[in-house]
Amino acid sequence: MRTTSMLPSVDIQCPYCGETIDVVVDDSAGDQSYIEDCQVCCRPIVLTLTFADDGEVEVAARAENDA
């Protein structure tokens, strides 16, 4: 029997259209940065995930061309 674990999801605000969207984060890979398209406007959002010692995840979302 195969068991599956649920990945956590967080709500973020799209830096382009301002809509709140739900994104699933992979909490098994540690701190990371990747691009995910907005589910509403389809523009690329750079997500930066950082994990605290207690496992709490912080997600920062920014536009692809922001510094």
Secondary structure by P-SEA (a helix, b strand, c coil): cbbbbbbbbbbbbcccccbbbbbbbccccccbbbbbcccccccbbbbbbbbccccbbbbbbbccccc
